[in-house]
């Protein structure tokens, strides 16, 4: 049974989410402060974290930053009433796996939880590769021709998405939804920017632009 940490200081929301997750068959632990949440993450007994941004003590961004800085690989879904693009990008670039704005529908939350747990199960101790490009999903490290390449959390997630769908054209909408966890914003060029970052680090020839459709790992 997967063990989920709900880091939420609003008691009503915490109870609502806890009841729903228990009904879905998960074990649930609730932490009302950032300090308690970080200690539970450090205990390495949690399979997924639902992390509110506005926690007392340590806010959610601080908990996320410290957990990732200490090497925690547990999937983390941010929950927040903040809906600005800058907050979303800050959380995801800091290492969050997903981002859900409040108020949310529990069915959507549950679907995201299942998806992230599946990703974690399939990635444990495994490696993705294409030619001389390798991603270690356990250590979150990338290498090209045997040389380690430093990738940010978002760059790694984008590279992982391409490697899971080699030779498949992925639209900007798909990449924004799967990697950033947000709906398509026609005014955003974040996907194009991060594709450029990956090309600079992994080799420009690896990611092909398909005009009018998106990008493809070749």
DOROVO-496425 format. One line per 2 residues: number of its first residue (from 1); their letters; for each residue x, y, z of N, C-alpha, C, CB. Coordinates in steps of 0.05 Angstrom, whole numbers. Atoms other than C-alpha are relative to their C-alpha. Glycine has a CB too. Example, Ala and Ser with C-alpha at 12.3 -4.5 7.8 and 13.67 -1.06 7.14 Angstrom:
BEGIN
1	AS	18/-24/0/246/-90/156/18/24/0/-20/1/25  -16/-24/-1/273/-21/143/-15/22/14/9/9/-29
END
This chain:
BEGIN
1	XX	17/-24/0/0/0/0/17/25/0/-19/0/24  -15/-25/1/28/68/-20/-6/18/23/-5/14/-27
3	XX	3/-19/-23/39/118/36/3/28/-10/21/-7/23  0/-28/10/21/190/20/0/20/22/-25/4/-18
5	XX	-2/-22/-19/41/251/59/-17/23/-10/29/8/5  16/-23/6/-11/307/59/11/23/18/-31/-5/5
7	XX	-11/-23/-15/26/371/81/-18/23/-5/30/6/-9  21/-20/3/-32/419/91/-8/10/27/-25/-12/-15
9	XX	6/-12/-26/-46/468/148/-30/6/3/16/24/4  29/-5/-2/-120/480/131/-13/-27/7/-11/12/-26
11	XX	10/25/-10/-154/426/173/-22/-12/-17/-10/4/28  22/9/16/-216/422/130/9/-13/-26/-19/22/-7
13	XX	-11/12/24/-177/410/66/16/-25/6/18/21/-15  -16/24/-7/-130/361/100/-18/-24/5/17/5/25
15	XX	19/22/-6/-189/320/126/-13/-10/-26/-21/9/20  13/7/25/-223/321/58/18/-17/-17/-8/26/-16
17	XX	-19/15/17/-161/297/21/7/-26/13/26/17/-5  -6/25/-15/-144/246/75/-22/-21/-4/5/6/29
19	XX	22/19/2/-213/214/73/-1/-11/-29/-27/14/6  2/9/28/-213/211/-3/22/-20/-7/1/23/-19
21	XX	-22/17/6/-144/180/-7/-2/-27/15/26/13/8  3/26/-15/-159/128/47/-22/-17/-13/-8/6/30
23	XX	22/15/14/-224/110/10/11/-12/-26/-23/19/-6  -12/11/25/-181/99/-52/21/-21/5/13/23/-16
25	XX	-18/22/-7/-137/50/-14/28/8/7/1/-18/-23  -27/-8/-8/-77/92/6/2/4/30/7/26/-15
27	XX	-7/-7/-27/-44/100/73/7/30/0/23/-17/12  -4/-29/0/-43/174/93/12/10/26/-27/14/-5
29	XX	-11/-14/-22/-1/216/139/-4/30/-4/31/-7/4  5/-29/3/-19/289/152/21/16/16/-28/7/9
31	XX	-19/-18/-14/32/343/170/-10/29/-4/29/-3/-12  11/-27/2/5/413/186/21/22/-2/-17/6/24
33	XX	-21/-20/3/73/448/183/22/-10/-19/13/6/28  -21/8/19/131/450/135/22/-15/14/12/25/-12
35	XX	-21/14/-15/180/428/189/-7/-30/3/4/13/28  8/28/-3/140/364/203/1/-14/-27/-28/-1/12
37	XX	0/12/26/132/351/129/28/-8/-9/-13/19/-21  -28/5/8/207/356/116/12/-24/16/17/25/4
39	XX	-10/22/-16/222/309/174/-11/-27/-10/-6/4/29  12/25/10/174/257/146/12/-8/-27/-31/4/-3
41	XX	-13/6/25/204/263/77/28/-12/4/2/25/-18  -27/9/-6/273/253/107/-1/-29/11/13/18/20
43	XX	2/27/-11/248/189/140/-1/-22/-21/-25/-2/17  -1/18/22/244/157/71/-21/-22/1/28/-12/-3
45	XX	22/20/-1/178/121/85/-24/9/-15/-8/-6/29  22/-13/14/135/165/41/3/-7/-30/-2/30/5
47	XX	-1/6/28/116/145/-30/-8/23/-18/-19/-24/-6  7/-23/15/86/211/-52/-8/22/20/-24/-6/-20
49	XX	6/-23/-17/77/281/-23/-19/19/-14/26/15/8  17/-22/8/19/330/-31/8/23/17/-31/-8/2
51	XX	-13/-21/-15/53/394/-11/-13/27/-5/30/1/-7  12/-27/2/16/459/3/22/21/1/-20/5/23
53	XX	-21/-21/1/56/522/-13/-1/17/26/-5/18/-24  2/-19/-22/29/564/45/0/-14/28/-25/15/-2
55	XX	-2/13/-26/52/521/104/13/19/20/16/-26/-3  -14/-16/-20/72/553/170/27/-13/7/-17/1/26
57	XX	-27/10/-6/144/545/194/17/2/-24/-2/-30/11  -13/0/26/175/526/128/-21/0/-22/20/-24/-3
59	XX	21/1/21/134/543/66/6/-23/-19/-1/27/-15  -3/23/18/124/492/12/24/1/-18/-25/-3/-17
61	XX	-24/-3/17/178/520/-34/26/-7/15/1/28/-11  -24/5/-16/229/516/22/2/-30/6/-1/15/27
63	XX	0/29/-5/209/444/39/9/-14/-25/-28/-10/9  -7/12/26/214/426/-35/30/3/-5/-16/12/-22
65	XX	-28/-6/6/282/459/-43/19/-16/18/6/30/3  -18/15/-19/312/427/19/-2/-30/-5/-8/6/29
67	XX	3/29/5/283/358/4/16/-8/-25/-29/-7/-4  -15/7/24/311/358/-67/30/4/4/-10/17/-24
69	XX	-29/-5/-5/377/388/-43/13/-22/16/3/26/15  -10/23/-16/384/329/5/-2/-26/-15/-15/-1/26
71	XX	1/25/16/372/279/-51/-26/-15/0/21/-18/9  26/14/0/299/261/-39/-12/-2/-28/-20/14/19
73	XX	11/5/27/268/231/-102/-30/-5/0/15/-22/-14  29/6/-2/197/221/-76/-15/19/-17/-9/2/30
75	XX	17/-18/16/144/249/-124/-13/20/18/-21/-16/-15  12/-21/-15/119/316/-99/-19/16/-18/22/19/11
77	XX	21/-16/14/54/349/-122/-6/24/17/-26/-17/-5  5/-25/-14/47/422/-102/-30/6/-1/16/23/-12
79	XX	28/-9/-2/-22/446/-78/1/29/9/-17/-18/20  -2/-28/-7/-33/520/-77/-22/17/-11/26/12/-9
81	XX	20/-20/10/-82/578/-83/13/20/-18/-13/14/24  -14/-18/18/-28/615/-121/-1/-11/-28/30/5/9
83	XX	3/10/27/-41/610/-195/17/15/-21/-29/1/-8  -16/-15/19/10/657/-226/20/-19/-14/15/23/13
85	XX	-19/17/15/55/627/-280/27/0/14/3/11/-28  -26/-1/-13/117/650/-241/1/-19/23/6/28/9
87	XX	1/19/-23/96/610/-179/1/-29/-10/-25/5/17  1/27/11/81/549/-222/28/-8/-10/-20/-1/-23
89	XX	-27/6/11/148/552/-258/20/-2/23/9/22/-19  -19/2/-22/185/565/-192/-2/-27/14/-6/23/21
91	XX	3/26/-13/155/502/-161/10/-22/-17/-29/-4/7  -9/22/18/167/458/-221/30/0/-5/-15/1/-26
93	XX	-29/-2/4/237/484/-233/15/-8/26/8/28/-8  -13/8/-25/251/471/-159/-1/-30/5/-14/14/22
95	XX	0/29/-3/237/397/-169/-27/-13/5/18/-8/21  26/12/-3/162/388/-161/-8/-16/-25/-22/22/5
97	XX	8/17/23/131/334/-205/-26/9/-12/-3/-29/10  25/-9/10/64/367/-212/-9/24/17/-21/-22/0
99	XX	9/-25/-13/25/430/-192/-30/2/-4/15/25/-12  29/-1/2/-49/433/-176/-11/25/15/-13/-26/11
101	XX	11/-24/-14/-84/500/-161/-25/-6/15/-6/22/-21  25/2/-15/-138/506/-108/-20/21/-11/5/4/30
103	XX	12/25/-8/-196/496/-110/3/-21/-22/-30/3/7  -3/21/20/-189/428/-144/-22/-21/4/28/-13/3
105	XX	18/23/-2/-234/369/-159/16/-24/10/-14/-5/-28  -15/22/-11/-215/308/-119/6/-21/-21/-15/-13/23
107	XX	-5/20/21/-222/262/-180/25/7/-16/-24/-2/-19  -24/-9/14/-169/304/-216/25/-5/17/-2/29/-8
109	XX	-23/4/-18/-123/302/-155/7/-30/1/-7/10/28  -5/28/-2/-131/227/-150/13/-11/-25/-26/-15/5
111	XX	-12/8/26/-115/218/-224/30/7/-1/-15/12/-23  -28/-9/0/-51/258/-215/17/-17/19/2/30/8
113	XX	-14/17/-19/-32/217/-154/7/-27/-12/-17/-3/26  -4/26/12/-41/152/-191/22/2/-22/-26/-11/-12
115	XX	-19/-3/22/-1/178/-251/28/3/11/-7/25/-17  -27/-4/-11/58/201/-208/10/-25/14/0/24/19
117	XX	-9/25/-13/59/137/-169/8/-21/-21/-22/-12/18  -8/18/21/60/97/-234/27/8/-12/-21/0/-23
119	XX	-25/-9/11/117/140/-260/23/-9/19/0/30/-3  -21/7/-20/156/128/-195/5/-30/0/-9/9/28
121	XX	-4/30/1/144/52/-198/15/-8/-24/-27/-14/1  -14/9/25/167/47/-270/28/10/-1/-16/10/-24
123	XX	-27/-12/1/228/90/-256/19/-10/21/-2/29/1  -17/8/-21/255/57/-194/23/-17/-9/-15/-14/21
125	XX	-24/16/7/327/34/-206/3/-4/-30/-1/-26/14  -1/5/29/317/39/-281/14/22/-15/-28/-4/-11
127	XX	-14/-19/18/349/75/-339/-14/3/-26/29/-8/-4  11/-5/27/323/106/-403/24/8/-17/-22/22/0
129	XX	-22/-6/18/368/111/-463/-8/1/-29/23/-20/4  3/-1/29/372/128/-536/27/7/-12/-22/22/-8
131	XX	-26/-4/11/437/121/-573/20/4/23/1/25/-18  -20/-5/-21/491/152/-529/-11/17/22/25/13/-12
133	XX	13/-15/-21/441/190/-486/-12/-19/21/-22/19/-12  10/16/-22/425/160/-418/-11/17/22/22/-19/10
135	XX	11/-13/-24/380/181/-361/-3/-21/22/-28/14/-6  3/18/-23/385/147/-293/-23/12/16/26/-2/18
137	XX	24/-11/-13/315/156/-264/1/-2/30/-25/-15/-10  -2/2/-29/336/136/-194/17/23/11/12/-27/8
139	XX	-18/-21/-9/394/185/-186/-5/27/-13/28/-8/-4  7/-24/14/364/236/-234/25/12/-14/-12/21/18
141	XX	-24/-9/13/430/240/-273/-2/-6/-30/25/-13/12  0/4/29/440/247/-348/29/-2/-9/-14/24/-14
143	XX	-26/3/12/499/227/-391/-2/-1/-30/15/-25/11  -2/1/29/519/236/-463/28/-10/-7/-5/28/-13
145	XX	-25/13/7/573/190/-492/17/-5/25/16/17/-21  -14/6/-25/590/171/-421/7/23/17/24/-16/-6
147	XX	-7/-24/-15/599/243/-398/-25/10/14/11/22/-20  23/-10/-16/554/268/-342/-7/29/-8/7/0/30
149	XX	10/-27/7/511/328/-361/-18/10/22/-15/-1/-28  17/-11/-21/480/373/-309/-26/11/-12/15/23/15
151	XX	26/-9/9/406/382/-320/-16/10/24/-16/-22/-15  18/-8/-21/356/422/-279/-23/-20/2/-11/29/-6
153	XX	23/18/-3/294/387/-253/-19/0/-24/-15/7/25  18/-1/23/252/412/-311/13/-10/-25/-9/29/-4
155	XX	-14/11/23/305/397/-363/0/-30/1/29/11/-1  0/29/-3/310/326/-336/-28/-11/-7/9/-9/28
157	XX	27/10/5/234/318/-337/-7/1/-30/-20/16/16  5/-3/29/231/343/-409/15/-21/-15/7/28/-9
159	XX	-16/20/14/287/297/-431/-13/-28/5/29/0/11  13/25/-6/251/239/-396/-25/-4/-17/-7/-2/30
161	XX	24/2/16/187/254/-433/7/-7/-29/-16/27/1  -8/7/28/223/252/-500/10/-29/-1/23/19/-9
163	XX	-11/27/1/259/187/-482/-22/-21/4/21/-3/21  22/19/-3/194/154/-462/-17/-2/-26/-18/8/24
165	XX	15/0/25/166/171/-531/19/5/-23/-23/21/1  -19/-5/22/224/165/-580/-14/-2/-27/23/-20/1
167	XX	11/-1/27/208/181/-653/-29/9/-2/2/-27/-13  28/-9/0/139/207/-632/0/30/2/-15/-12/24
169	XX	2/-29/-1/120/279/-646/-17/8/24/-13/11/-26  14/-9/-24/101/313/-581/-6/30/-3/17/-5/26
171	XX	8/-28/4/62/378/-586/8/17/24/-30/2/-5  -6/-18/-22/77/439/-544/-21/-3/22/2/29/-9
173	XX	21/3/-20/10/429/-510/4/-25/17/-28/-2/-14  -5/24/-15/27/357/-491/23/3/19/6/-23/-20
175	XX	-23/-4/-17/95/376/-464/-5/18/23/24/10/-17  7/-18/-22/68/434/-424/-17/-13/21/-14/25/-11
177	XX	18/14/-19/15/390/-393/15/-22/16/-23/-13/-15  -13/23/-13/59/329/-379/24/8/17/9/-19/-21
179	XX	-25/-7/-14/123/364/-357/-4/23/20/22/8/-20  5/-23/-19/98/429/-326/-26/-3/15/-1/26/-16
181	XX	25/5/-15/30/403/-305/-20/23/-2/6/-5/28  19/-23/2/-7/465/-330/-13/-1/-27/15/27/4
183	XX	14/-1/25/-58/478/-384/15/17/-20/-29/11/4  -14/-15/22/-35/505/-451/-5/30/2/-8/-11/-27
185	XX	2/-30/0/-21/580/-450/11/9/-27/16/12/24  -10/-7/27/-17/606/-522/21/22/0/-23/9/-17
187	XX	-20/-21/-2/26/663/-497/27/-9/12/-10/23/16  -24/10/-13/79/619/-465/19/-13/-20/-7/-20/22
189	XX	-21/13/17/144/599/-499/19/-17/17/16/21/-16  -17/15/-18/170/559/-440/10/-26/-12/-14/-5/27
191	XX	-9/25/12/172/494/-479/22/5/-20/-24/-14/-14  -21/-6/19/213/525/-535/26/7/14/-10/23/-19
193	XX	-24/-8/-15/261/555/-485/14/-24/11/-7/20/23  -13/23/-12/273/489/-450/10/-20/-20/-20/-14/19
195	XX	-11/17/22/280/451/-515/27/11/-9/-20/-1/-24  -26/-12/7/335/500/-532/22/-6/21/-3/31/-3
197	XX	-19/8/-21/368/487/-465/10/-29/-4/-13/3/28  -7/28/4/366/412/-478/18/-4/-24/-25/-17/-3
199	XX	-16/2/24/394/420/-548/29/9/6/-12/16/-23  -27/-10/-7/453/460/-520/15/-20/17/-3/27/15
201	XX	-14/18/-18/468/407/-468/3/-29/-11/-15/-1/26  0/28/10/451/342/-504/8/-3/-29/-28/-12/4
203	XX	-6/2/28/464/359/-576/-23/9/-17/9/-28/-8  22/-12/15/423/400/-624/-14/-20/-19/10/24/-16
205	XX	11/18/20/413/342/-672/-19/-21/13/23/-15/-13  16/21/-13/377/299/-620/-30/7/0/9/-4/29
207	XX	28/-8/-2/312/339/-618/-8/15/-26/-6/18/25  7/-11/26/279/354/-685/-26/16/3/-4/-23/-20
209	XX	24/-17/1/228/410/-696/-17/-10/-23/7/30/-3  19/8/21/167/385/-734/-19/24/-4/-16/-26/8
211	XX	14/-26/4/138/449/-763/-31/-3/2/7/11/-28  29/0/-4/67/463/-740/-10/-23/18/-13/-2/-27
213	XX	9/23/-16/66/400/-697/13/-2/28/5/-26/-15  -13/2/-26/118/401/-642/29/-9/-3/-15/-19/17
215	XX	-27/9/0/183/365/-627/1/-30/1/15/12/24  -3/29/0/210/295/-635/30/-7/6/-8/-12/-28
217	XX	-27/11/-6/270/257/-606/7/-19/-22/2/-14/28  -8/17/23/308/226/-665/25/-16/7/3/17/-25
END
